[in-house]
Amino acid sequence: MRRAILKQKQFYIYELIKTGFFDSDSLYQWTISELRHEYERSVGRRKRKRGDHFESASS
């Protein structure tokens, strides 16, 4: 169980580092809940940014 939690935490940290807005040192101190919340916000921003482009082109 602990390994699965650490793997999930590492996934969120890796994905958030890829955005370029975070450094790994600070993210390791966050809870999984905080990481998940920020990850979902990040994914939502990327989808809206891409979605707005495609919606206007298809309308």
PEHU-V614517 format. One record per residue. N is the residue number from 1. RES is the residue in one small letter. PHI is phi in whole degrees, -180 to 180 (999 if undefined). PSI is psi in radians with two decimals (* if undefined). Layout:
BEGIN
N:RES:PHI:PSI / N:RES:PHI:PSI
END
This chain:
BEGIN
1:m:999:-0.81 / 2:r:-61:-0.68 / 3:r:-64:-0.69 / 4:a:-65:-0.69 / 5:i:-66:-0.78 / 6:l:-64:-0.64 / 7:k:-66:-0.73 / 8:q:-65:-0.76 / 9:k:-62:-0.75 / 10:q:-63:-0.67 / 11:f:-59:-0.87 / 12:y:-62:-0.75 / 13:i:-62:-0.81 / 14:y:-60:-0.81 / 15:e:-65:-0.69 / 16:l:-71:-0.60 / 17:i:-64:-0.66 / 18:k:-60:-0.45 / 19:t:-69:-0.41 / 20:g:88:0.01 / 21:f:-96:-0.18 / 22:f:-131:2.68 / 23:d:-112:2.65 / 24:s:-64:-0.58 / 25:d:-58:-0.78 / 26:s:-74:-0.61 / 27:l:-67:-0.55 / 28:y:-64:-0.34 / 29:q:-87:-0.20 / 30:w:-77:2.71 / 31:t:-81:2.86 / 32:i:-61:-0.65 / 33:s:-61:-0.77 / 34:e:-66:-0.74 / 35:l:-63:-0.78 / 36:r:-62:-0.76 / 37:h:-60:-0.83 / 38:e:-68:-0.65 / 39:y:-62:-0.80 / 40:e:-64:-0.65 / 41:r:-64:-0.73 / 42:s:-64:-0.79 / 43:v:-64:-0.71 / 44:g:-62:-0.71 / 45:r:-64:-0.74 / 46:r:-66:-0.72 / 47:k:-66:-0.74 / 48:r:-64:-0.71 / 49:k:-63:-0.81 / 50:r:-73:-0.68 / 51:g:-65:-0.69 / 52:d:-61:-0.68 / 53:h:-66:-0.82 / 54:f:-72:-0.62 / 55:e:-64:-0.75 / 56:s:-69:-0.54 / 57:a:-75:-0.53 / 58:s:-89:-0.21 / 59:s:-82:*
END
